[in-house]
Amino acid sequence: MGLIDKKKVMRSFGRQAAEYDSHSAIQKRVVEHLVEQLQKEDIMPVRLLDIGAGTGMLLRRLQELYPEAHRVGIDLAPEMCRMAQRNVQVKHTHFISADAERLPFADAAFDLVLSTSTLQWLNSLDIAFAEAFRVLAPGGLFCFAMFGEKTLFELKDSYRLALGTAGRAEVDRSHLFFSTKDVKEALVRAGFSGSFSCSEVFLDSHEDVPALLRSLKKIGAGNASPLASAGLAGRKVMLEMIDIYRRTHGMDGIIPATYEVIFAMGRKPFMP
């Protein structure tokens, strides 16, 4: 994984908190898919935590699924927490600005920990998974969805080819995503038992590449590299990347955007 600047991530998503729900079609589909998975589990949590709660999208759905549960959502961006609190004005639901790698909760505080479209913004999964394990009660379930390594491969491949054409391949700082293997191994290292993970492909489409880039910016999903970089910058590289993307992947006047979503879960074992 490339280095991720958390402060940059926090600022980027915070700036887009008011517009996030209007531009997060894929993230909404991910939430619905995770909820469908939860409905298959024989659980009735009393205390649950949503890591990277954003505008409260998942907790709104969980209020219907687990109406009596005490629900807590955390997000790195305070603006997201404020938006979520406005969106989810129901009893037993609270939002706190906090870091997935430093959860401000006691050991065994929850019996269900969840996350959607968040964990790909970490440099390593180990610390966050260890924290999820810590705050889960024995027998508790960790269930999450995150974007995997094939996400936006059309954009990344086109960008790398454009950099190569410009003789600048060494400056590629595009975001690297975790693989399903990475996720499985991190769950085992954290101590989860009965861990399960799979990936599914979600497709989105846009009228052109600039429209795709604008949509990513609208949800705060820019390049989070801390290295001095203008991201997909340089007019020549940008125009070349757009042309490669259109020629290689475009069809019927639109360009596709692929999102690989890793769905996974693991259970904290009961102590002997």
Secondary structure, 3 states (H helix, E strand, C coil): CCCCCHHHHHHHHHHCCCCHHHHCHHHHHHHHHHHHHHHCCCCCCCEEEEECCCCCHHHHHHHHHCCCCEEEEEECCHHHHHHHHHHCCCCCEEEEECECCECCCCCCCEEEEEEECCHHHCCCCHHHHHHHHHHEEEEEEEEEEEECCCCCHHHHHHHHHHHHHCCCHHHCCCCCCCCHHHHHHHHHHHCCEEEEEEEEEEEEEECCHHHHHHHHHHCCCCCCCCCCCCCCCCHHHHHHHHHHHHHHHCECCEEEEEEEEEEEEEECCCCC
